[in-house]
Amino acid sequence: MKIRYLISVPVWVLLFVNCNRFSKTEEKAEEKAPNILFVLADDASFLHMGKHSPDWVTTPAFDKIVEQGVYFENAYTPNAKCAPSRAAVLTGRNSWQLEEAANHMAYFPTKFKSFPEVLYENGYHVGYTGKGYLPGVAYDEKGEKRELLVKSYNKFKKDAPTSEISDNDYPKNFETFLEKRKEDQPFFFWYGGWEPHRSYEFGSGLKNGKKLSEVKEVFDFWPKTDSVKTDILDYAFELEYFDSQLEKMLDLLEEKNLIENTIIVVTSDNGMPFPRIKGQTYELSNHLPLAIMWPKKIKNKGRTVKDFVNFIDFAPTFLEFAGISEKESGMEVIEGTSLSDVLFSEESGRITTYRDHVLIGKERHDIGRPNNEGYPMRGIIVGDYLYLKNFEVDRWPAGNPETGYLNCDGGPTKTAILDSKGDGKNVFWELSFGKRPPEELYNIKTDPQCLNNLAGKEDFVSLKEDLYQQMEDKLKAQNDPRILGKGEIFDGYPIYPAKFMNYYEKYMNGEDTPKLNWVNKSDFRPEDAD
């Protein structure tokens, strides 16, 4: 297979600054195509990696990427749930442009090609360890299982520090991957950590030296109890473990003299797996950590970029750096834009004028509603404001109470909130699980927790209408079925695996239902549905 090469950096700078679409140049560079290490935490928040981290969590490997690369202050996923977020990364398209793959637990449509598949076709050594595209499945035209990340490297295991942390020996599997590549062959490797996804071994953070006193602030939408603080520290311990495995991978690249020409991208698929964050569409749900390092090419290291960037921008960035045009790739039309202009600008702050907003949204994230329904939302972030449109306000945003609020992972914080409702402290329950108004508007600069809804205030009527119009125009241009009045299509897509179809009806009728590993028995609260 033919390996494609990069055009020179000076030409890139001239060609791609302020461009809205990447393209392939006819020029051939003398330099080798870069390696790519894509690193994805599973459920880690923007505030807990890098510059904004509190005292109770440290991520030195991520900090190294920040110091020696570029830190992105405003990076967002279009959909804050594992599978649709990862689908957006792999295709360069927003989740509402991905048919079945807009949903969690989906059958990935055959028509959508992933960029790792394209890299493999063009001479790259491609593989992954840990979590790839999940939960969901992909099949090819022959009905055979398809690996969107080409090949898994998960053979090697080791003793994990807790009963809930994965036993995957991530660095060893990465080393094996590198040993399998041909001499001088460029590689793409996806390190998909299973951490800090739930479940956690309760008290593992305390057991490993953390202290409750370190948690000086708790979000205002959670009770400030010791059980919640313990839960936070358990999350922190798993996040630090994820970071420690990355550190070993960076050491490996150094030892093999590969780090100089390797693009290292570190981020997370969605916010922390706690109520009102993961699976929702608030600032803390979709706003994610992102740092990119490429020693050979990125100048003025340690810069902070404030342009709004999106997970759909990764695919065109990697294809550009590999010298592959969108047309050559065979992929469906890519919505994202290459990050080369901001990576090579050498400037800090706002670099471009067109990266001034991001679109976000969701459809069906989990099972447990009647008729396999989701909770459709769309939103737009422009400047300091987040506007949200809730399309089906009679539905429960985090899932139905009687089936366990299944769009929220079980854990001590969820339990504390559900129990607080019984104590008459309904505010926590309302914020995380209660039904919502048709529109929400927040100043995310002054109110990053999104507690003060401005949508109903007279002073913000004009702004709200302008943001809705901007969002609607862009979604129509992207042929979003929801905004075009055809949103029911998302609820009609099958759930993978099939045993989860019609879960609500089976459960309510007393039929046998599959065991759910992401909720606690105490999460089922039929009394809350009244």
C-alpha positions as CSV (number, residue, x, y, z in Angstrom):
1,M,0.0,0.0,0.0
2,K,1.1,3.5,-0.8
3,I,2.0,5.7,2.2
4,R,1.1,9.3,1.6
5,Y,3.2,12.3,2.7
6,L,2.7,15.7,4.2
7,I,3.0,19.0,2.5
8,S,5.4,21.3,4.2
9,V,4.4,23.4,7.2
10,P,5.0,26.8,5.5
11,V,2.6,25.8,2.7
12,W,0.1,24.6,5.2
13,V,0.1,27.9,7.0
14,L,-0.6,29.8,3.7
15,L,-3.2,27.3,2.5
16,F,-5.3,26.6,5.6
17,V,-5.5,29.8,7.7
18,N,-9.2,30.8,7.8
19,C,-10.2,27.9,5.5
20,N,-13.5,26.1,6.2
21,R,-12.6,22.9,4.4
22,F,-9.3,20.9,4.2
23,S,-8.0,19.8,0.8
24,K,-5.1,17.8,-0.6
25,T,-2.3,19.6,-2.3
26,E,-0.5,18.1,-5.3
27,E,2.9,18.8,-3.7
28,K,4.8,16.0,-2.1
29,A,6.8,16.7,1.0
30,E,10.2,15.2,1.7
31,E,9.1,14.6,5.3
32,K,7.5,11.4,6.5
33,A,3.9,11.3,7.4
34,P,3.3,11.8,11.1
35,N,2.4,9.1,13.6
36,I,-0.8,9.8,15.6
37,L,-1.6,8.8,19.2
38,F,-5.2,9.6,20.0
39,V,-5.9,9.3,23.8
40,L,-9.5,9.3,25.1
41,A,-10.5,9.2,28.7
42,D,-13.9,7.6,29.4
43,D,-16.0,10.2,31.2
44,A,-13.6,12.9,32.4
45,S,-14.5,16.5,32.8
46,F,-12.9,19.7,31.5
47,L,-12.3,21.0,35.0
48,H,-10.3,18.0,36.2
49,M,-7.5,17.8,33.7
50,G,-4.9,20.5,33.2
51,K,-5.1,24.2,34.0
52,H,-8.4,24.2,35.9
53,S,-7.8,21.1,38.1
54,P,-8.6,21.3,41.8
55,D,-6.2,20.0,44.5
56,W,-7.8,16.6,44.7
57,V,-6.8,15.4,41.2
58,T,-3.4,15.6,39.4
59,T,-2.7,14.6,35.7
60,P,1.0,15.1,35.1
61,A,1.0,13.4,31.7
62,F,-1.8,15.6,30.4
63,D,0.0,18.6,31.9
64,K,3.1,17.6,29.8
65,I,1.0,17.7,26.6
66,V,-0.3,21.1,27.6
67,E,3.2,22.5,28.4
68,Q,4.8,21.1,25.2
69,G,1.9,21.6,22.9
70,V,-1.4,23.5,22.5
71,Y,-4.2,23.7,25.1
72,F,-7.7,24.2,23.8
73,E,-9.8,26.2,26.2
74,N,-13.1,25.7,24.4
75,A,-13.3,22.1,23.1
76,Y,-16.7,20.4,22.9
77,T,-18.3,17.1,21.9
78,P,-21.5,17.5,20.0
79,N,-23.1,14.7,22.1
80,A,-22.1,14.0,25.7
81,K,-22.5,10.2,25.7
82,C,-19.9,7.6,24.9
83,A,-21.1,6.0,21.6
84,P,-22.4,9.1,19.8
85,S,-19.4,11.2,20.9
86,R,-17.0,8.6,19.6
87,A,-19.0,8.2,16.4
88,A,-18.6,12.0,15.8
89,V,-14.8,11.6,16.3
90,L,-14.6,8.7,13.9
91,T,-16.6,10.3,11.1
92,G,-16.2,14.1,11.4
93,R,-19.9,14.4,11.4
94,N,-22.4,15.6,14.1
95,S,-24.4,12.9,15.8
96,W,-27.7,14.0,14.1
97,Q,-26.0,13.5,10.8
98,L,-25.2,9.8,11.6
99,E,-28.6,8.1,11.4
100,E,-28.6,5.2,13.8
101,A,-25.2,6.3,15.3
102,A,-26.9,9.4,16.7
103,N,-28.1,7.0,19.5
104,H,-26.3,5.2,22.3
105,M,-26.3,1.4,22.0
106,A,-26.7,1.6,18.3
107,Y,-26.0,-0.3,15.1
108,F,-23.4,1.8,13.3
109,P,-24.5,2.4,9.7
110,T,-22.5,0.6,7.1
111,K,-22.4,3.7,4.9
112,F,-20.2,5.7,7.3
113,K,-16.5,5.1,6.9
114,S,-14.2,5.9,9.8
115,F,-11.0,7.8,9.4
116,P,-8.9,5.0,11.0
117,E,-10.1,2.7,8.2
118,V,-9.0,5.4,5.7
119,L,-5.6,5.7,7.3
120,Y,-5.2,1.9,7.2
121,E,-6.1,1.8,3.5
122,N,-3.4,4.5,2.8
123,G,-0.5,2.7,4.5
124,Y,-0.9,3.4,8.2
125,H,-0.4,0.8,10.9
126,V,-3.7,1.2,12.8
127,G,-5.0,-0.3,16.1
128,Y,-6.3,0.4,19.5
129,T,-6.4,-0.7,23.1
130,G,-9.1,-0.4,25.7
131,K,-12.5,1.1,24.7
132,G,-13.1,1.8,21.0
133,Y,-16.6,2.6,19.6
134,L,-18.9,1.4,22.3
135,P,-21.5,0.6,23.3
136,G,-22.7,-0.4,19.9
137,V,-21.7,-2.5,16.9
138,A,-20.7,-2.1,13.3
139,Y,-21.2,-4.6,10.4
140,D,-19.9,-4.5,6.8
141,E,-21.9,-5.0,3.6
142,K,-21.7,-8.7,4.0
143,G,-23.1,-8.6,7.5
144,E,-19.8,-9.5,9.1
145,K,-18.6,-7.6,12.2
146,R,-16.6,-4.6,11.3
147,E,-13.8,-3.0,13.5
148,L,-14.0,0.8,13.1
149,L,-10.5,1.0,14.6
150,V,-9.2,-1.8,12.4
151,K,-7.5,-4.0,15.0
152,S,-7.6,-4.4,18.8
153,Y,-4.6,-4.9,21.0
154,N,-6.0,-6.0,24.3
155,K,-4.1,-9.3,24.9
156,F,-2.0,-8.3,27.8
157,K,-3.4,-7.9,31.3
158,K,-2.1,-6.9,34.7
159,D,-3.3,-6.6,38.3
160,A,-5.4,-3.5,38.7
161,P,-5.2,-1.2,41.8
162,T,-8.9,-1.6,42.5
163,S,-11.6,-4.1,41.8
164,E,-13.3,-1.8,39.3
165,I,-10.3,-0.4,37.3
166,S,-9.6,-2.3,34.1
167,D,-6.9,-5.0,34.1
168,N,-5.9,-4.0,30.6
169,D,-2.1,-3.5,30.4
170,Y,-2.5,-0.4,28.2
171,P,1.2,0.4,27.8
172,K,2.2,-3.2,27.1
173,N,-0.5,-3.5,24.4
174,F,0.7,-0.3,22.9
175,E,4.3,-1.6,22.8
176,T,3.0,-4.8,21.1
177,F,1.3,-2.7,18.5
178,L,4.5,-0.7,17.8
179,E,6.5,-4.0,17.5
180,K,4.0,-5.2,14.8
181,R,4.5,-2.2,12.5
182,K,6.9,-2.2,9.6
183,E,10.0,-0.2,9.7
184,D,9.3,3.5,9.1
185,Q,5.6,2.8,8.7
186,P,3.5,5.7,10.2
187,F,1.0,4.6,12.8
188,F,-2.4,5.6,14.2
189,F,-3.1,4.3,17.7
190,W,-6.2,4.9,19.9
191,Y,-5.7,4.5,23.6
192,G,-9.3,4.4,24.9
193,G,-9.0,4.2,28.7
194,W,-11.9,2.5,30.5
195,E,-11.3,5.0,33.3
196,P,-12.8,7.0,35.0
197,H,-16.1,5.3,33.8
198,R,-18.2,3.8,36.6
199,S,-18.4,1.6,38.6
200,Y,-15.9,2.6,41.3
201,E,-14.6,0.7,44.3
202,F,-16.1,2.8,47.1
203,G,-13.5,4.5,49.2
204,S,-10.6,3.6,46.8
205,G,-9.6,7.3,46.7
206,L,-9.4,7.5,50.5
207,K,-7.6,4.1,50.6
208,N,-4.9,5.5,48.3
209,G,-4.1,8.6,50.3
210,K,-6.8,11.1,49.3
211,K,-8.6,13.1,52.0
212,L,-12.2,14.3,52.2
213,S,-10.8,17.7,53.3
214,E,-9.3,18.1,49.9
215,V,-12.7,18.4,48.3
216,K,-13.3,22.0,49.3
217,E,-16.1,22.6,46.7
218,V,-19.0,20.4,45.5
219,F,-21.2,21.5,42.6
220,D,-24.3,23.2,43.9
221,F,-26.6,20.7,42.2
222,W,-25.3,17.9,44.5
223,P,-25.6,17.4,48.3
224,K,-22.4,18.2,50.1
225,T,-22.3,14.9,52.0
226,D,-19.3,12.7,52.8
227,S,-20.6,10.0,50.5
228,V,-20.6,12.4,47.6
229,K,-17.1,13.7,48.4
230,T,-15.9,10.0,48.6
231,D,-17.5,9.4,45.2
232,I,-15.6,12.4,43.8
233,L,-12.3,11.1,45.2
234,D,-12.9,7.7,43.7
235,Y,-13.5,9.3,40.3
236,A,-10.3,11.3,40.8
237,F,-8.3,8.2,41.6
238,E,-9.4,6.4,38.4
239,L,-8.7,9.5,36.3
240,E,-5.2,9.7,37.8
241,Y,-4.7,6.0,36.9
242,F,-5.8,6.7,33.3
243,D,-3.2,9.5,33.2
244,S,-0.5,7.3,34.6
245,Q,-0.9,4.8,31.8
246,L,-0.6,7.7,29.3
247,E,2.7,8.7,31.0
248,K,4.1,5.2,30.4
249,M,3.1,5.4,26.7
250,L,4.9,8.7,26.3
251,D,8.0,7.2,27.9
252,L,7.7,4.4,25.4
253,L,7.6,6.8,22.5
254,E,10.7,8.5,23.9
255,E,12.6,5.3,24.3
256,K,11.8,4.3,20.7
257,N,12.7,7.8,19.3
258,L,9.2,8.2,17.9
259,I,7.9,11.1,19.9
260,E,9.3,13.8,17.8
261,N,7.1,13.1,14.8
262,T,4.0,11.9,16.7
263,I,0.9,13.9,17.1
264,I,-0.5,13.3,20.5
265,V,-4.1,14.2,21.2
266,V,-5.6,13.9,24.7
267,T,-9.2,14.4,25.5
268,S,-12.3,12.7,26.9
269,D,-15.6,11.5,25.3
270,N,-17.9,13.4,27.7
271,G,-18.1,14.8,31.2
272,M,-17.8,12.9,34.5
273,P,-20.3,10.1,35.1
274,F,-22.4,12.0,37.7
275,P,-25.9,13.4,37.7
276,R,-26.6,16.4,35.6
277,I,-23.3,16.0,33.7
278,K,-22.8,12.9,31.6
279,G,-25.6,12.3,29.1
280,Q,-27.0,15.8,29.4
281,T,-26.3,19.0,27.4
282,Y,-25.0,21.5,29.9
283,E,-21.7,23.2,30.0
284,L,-20.1,20.6,32.2
285,S,-21.5,17.8,30.0
286,N,-20.1,18.8,26.6
287,H,-17.1,21.0,27.4
288,L,-14.1,18.7,27.5
289,P,-10.3,18.8,28.1
290,L,-8.1,18.9,25.0
291,A,-4.4,19.3,24.5
292,I,-2.4,18.5,21.3
293,M,1.4,18.0,21.1
294,W,3.6,17.5,18.0
295,P,7.2,18.3,18.9
296,K,8.4,18.4,15.4
297,K,5.9,20.9,14.1
298,I,4.1,22.9,16.7
299,K,5.9,26.1,17.6
300,N,5.5,28.5,20.5
301,K,4.7,25.6,22.8
302,G,2.4,26.0,25.8
303,R,-0.1,28.2,24.0
304,T,-3.7,28.4,25.0
305,V,-6.2,28.6,22.1
306,K,-9.7,30.0,22.8
307,D,-11.4,29.2,19.5
308,F,-14.4,26.9,19.7
309,V,-13.4,23.5,18.4
310,N,-15.4,20.4,18.0
311,F,-14.9,16.6,18.1
312,I,-15.9,16.6,14.4
313,D,-12.7,18.5,13.7
314,F,-10.4,15.5,14.5
315,A,-11.1,13.5,11.4
316,P,-10.3,16.2,8.8
317,T,-7.2,17.2,10.8
318,F,-5.8,13.7,10.7
319,L,-6.6,13.1,7.1
320,E,-4.9,16.4,6.2
321,F,-1.8,15.6,8.1
322,A,-1.7,12.2,6.3
323,G,-2.0,13.9,2.9
324,I,-5.4,12.3,2.1
325,S,-8.2,14.5,0.6
326,E,-11.8,14.1,1.6
327,K,-12.7,12.9,-1.8
328,E,-10.0,10.3,-1.8
329,S,-11.0,9.1,1.7
330,G,-14.4,7.7,0.5
331,M,-16.0,9.1,3.6
332,E,-19.4,10.7,3.8
333,V,-19.2,14.5,3.7
334,I,-17.2,15.7,6.6
335,E,-18.8,18.5,8.7
336,G,-15.7,19.4,10.8
337,T,-12.8,21.5,9.8
338,S,-9.0,20.8,10.2
339,L,-7.3,22.3,13.2
340,S,-4.1,22.9,11.3
341,D,-4.6,26.7,11.2
342,V,-4.8,27.1,15.0
343,L,-2.1,24.5,15.6
344,F,0.4,26.3,13.4
345,S,-0.6,29.9,14.1
346,E,1.9,30.4,17.0
347,E,-0.6,32.8,18.5
348,S,-2.6,32.5,21.7
349,G,-6.2,33.4,22.4
350,R,-8.7,33.6,19.6
351,I,-7.0,32.7,16.3
352,T,-9.9,32.5,13.8
353,T,-13.1,34.4,13.2
354,Y,-15.2,31.4,12.0
355,R,-14.7,29.2,15.1
356,D,-17.1,31.2,17.1
357,H,-19.7,28.6,18.1
358,V,-20.5,24.9,18.6
359,L,-23.7,22.9,18.1
360,I,-24.7,20.2,20.6
361,G,-27.6,17.9,21.0
362,K,-28.8,14.4,21.8
363,E,-31.4,11.8,20.9
364,R,-31.8,8.4,22.6
365,H,-29.1,7.7,25.1
366,D,-30.4,4.7,27.0
367,I,-33.3,2.3,27.4
368,G,-36.1,2.6,29.9
369,R,-38.7,5.0,28.3
370,P,-42.0,3.9,26.7
371,N,-41.7,3.0,23.0
372,N,-37.9,3.1,23.1
373,E,-38.1,6.9,23.2
374,G,-35.1,9.2,23.7
375,Y,-34.9,12.7,25.1
376,P,-34.3,15.0,22.0
377,M,-32.4,18.2,22.6
378,R,-30.4,20.6,20.5
379,G,-28.3,23.6,21.6
380,I,-25.8,26.2,20.5
381,I,-22.9,27.8,22.4
382,V,-21.9,31.3,21.2
383,G,-19.6,33.5,23.2
384,D,-20.7,33.4,26.8
385,Y,-24.1,31.9,26.2
386,L,-25.6,28.4,25.9
387,Y,-29.0,28.0,24.4
388,L,-31.0,24.7,24.7
389,K,-34.2,23.5,23.0
390,N,-36.0,20.6,24.7
391,F,-38.3,19.1,22.1
392,E,-40.3,16.6,24.3
393,V,-40.8,18.2,27.7
394,D,-43.3,15.6,28.9
395,R,-40.5,13.0,28.9
396,W,-38.0,12.5,31.7
397,P,-34.6,13.9,30.7
398,A,-32.5,11.4,32.7
399,G,-34.8,8.5,32.0
400,N,-38.0,7.3,33.7
401,P,-38.0,7.0,37.5
402,E,-39.7,3.6,37.5
403,T,-37.0,2.1,35.4
404,G,-34.1,3.6,37.3
405,Y,-33.3,7.0,35.6
406,L,-31.1,5.0,33.1
407,N,-29.4,7.9,31.5
408,C,-27.5,8.5,34.7
409,D,-25.0,5.9,36.0
410,G,-25.6,4.5,39.4
411,G,-23.4,5.6,42.3
412,P,-23.3,7.2,45.7
413,T,-24.0,10.7,44.3
414,K,-27.0,9.6,42.4
415,T,-28.3,7.7,45.5
416,A,-27.7,10.8,47.7
417,I,-29.8,12.9,45.3
418,L,-32.6,10.4,45.0
419,D,-32.7,10.0,48.8
420,S,-32.7,13.8,49.3
421,K,-36.0,14.0,47.6
422,G,-37.5,11.8,50.3
423,D,-36.1,14.2,52.9
424,G,-38.0,17.1,51.3
425,K,-34.9,18.6,49.7
426,N,-36.3,18.5,46.2
427,V,-33.9,21.0,44.6
428,F,-31.2,18.5,44.0
429,W,-33.6,16.0,42.4
430,E,-35.3,18.7,40.3
431,L,-31.9,19.8,38.9
432,S,-30.7,16.3,38.0
433,F,-33.9,14.4,37.3
434,G,-36.9,16.7,37.1
435,K,-38.7,17.7,33.8
436,R,-37.5,20.7,32.0
437,P,-39.0,23.7,30.2
438,P,-39.0,24.0,26.4
439,E,-36.1,26.4,26.3
440,E,-33.1,27.1,28.5
441,L,-30.5,29.9,28.3
442,Y,-27.4,30.2,30.5
443,N,-24.5,32.6,30.8
444,I,-21.8,30.0,31.0
445,K,-19.1,32.5,32.0
446,T,-20.9,33.7,35.1
447,D,-23.0,30.5,35.6
448,P,-21.0,27.5,34.4
449,Q,-23.1,25.2,36.5
450,C,-26.2,26.3,34.5
451,L,-28.4,27.0,37.5
452,N,-30.0,30.3,36.4
453,N,-32.2,29.8,33.4
454,L,-32.5,33.2,31.6
455,A,-34.8,31.9,28.9
456,G,-37.9,33.3,30.6
457,K,-36.5,36.7,31.4
458,E,-37.6,39.7,29.4
459,D,-34.1,41.2,29.1
460,F,-33.0,38.0,27.2
461,V,-35.9,37.5,24.8
462,S,-34.0,39.0,21.8
463,L,-30.8,37.1,22.5
464,K,-32.7,33.8,23.0
465,E,-34.5,34.3,19.6
466,D,-31.3,35.1,17.8
467,L,-29.5,32.1,19.2
468,Y,-32.4,29.8,18.3
469,Q,-32.5,31.2,14.7
470,Q,-28.7,30.7,14.3
471,M,-29.0,27.2,15.6
472,E,-32.0,26.3,13.4
473,D,-30.4,27.7,10.3
474,K,-27.2,25.7,10.8
475,L,-29.1,22.5,11.7
476,K,-31.3,22.8,8.6
477,A,-28.1,23.3,6.5
478,Q,-26.9,20.0,8.0
479,N,-30.2,18.2,7.2
480,D,-30.9,17.4,10.8
481,P,-34.1,15.3,10.8
482,R,-35.1,16.7,14.2
483,I,-35.1,20.3,13.2
484,L,-36.8,19.4,9.9
485,G,-39.7,17.8,11.7
486,K,-38.7,14.2,11.2
487,G,-37.2,13.5,14.6
488,E,-39.3,10.4,15.2
489,I,-36.9,8.5,13.0
490,F,-34.3,8.5,15.9
491,D,-36.8,6.7,18.2
492,G,-37.5,4.1,15.6
493,Y,-33.9,2.9,15.2
494,P,-33.2,-0.5,16.8
495,I,-31.3,-0.9,20.0
496,Y,-28.1,-3.0,20.3
497,P,-28.2,-5.6,21.6
498,A,-31.8,-6.6,20.6
499,K,-32.5,-7.9,24.1
500,F,-32.8,-4.3,25.3
501,M,-35.6,-3.4,22.9
502,N,-38.9,-2.5,24.6
503,Y,-37.2,-2.7,28.0
504,Y,-39.8,-0.4,29.6
505,E,-42.8,-2.4,28.5
506,K,-41.1,-5.7,29.5
507,Y,-40.2,-4.3,32.9
508,M,-43.6,-2.8,33.6
509,N,-45.3,-6.1,32.6
510,G,-43.2,-8.1,35.0
511,E,-41.4,-10.0,32.2
512,D,-37.8,-11.1,32.4
513,T,-35.4,-8.2,31.6
514,P,-31.7,-8.1,31.1
515,K,-29.5,-7.3,34.0
516,L,-28.3,-3.7,34.0
517,N,-24.7,-3.2,35.1
518,W,-24.8,0.6,35.2
519,V,-27.5,1.2,37.8
520,N,-28.2,0.2,41.4
521,K,-31.4,-1.6,42.5
522,S,-32.2,1.4,44.6
523,D,-32.3,3.7,41.6
524,F,-35.7,2.3,40.6
525,R,-38.1,4.9,42.0
526,P,-41.7,4.4,40.8
527,E,-42.9,6.8,43.5
528,D,-41.1,9.7,41.7
529,A,-43.2,9.2,38.6
530,D,-46.3,10.5,40.3
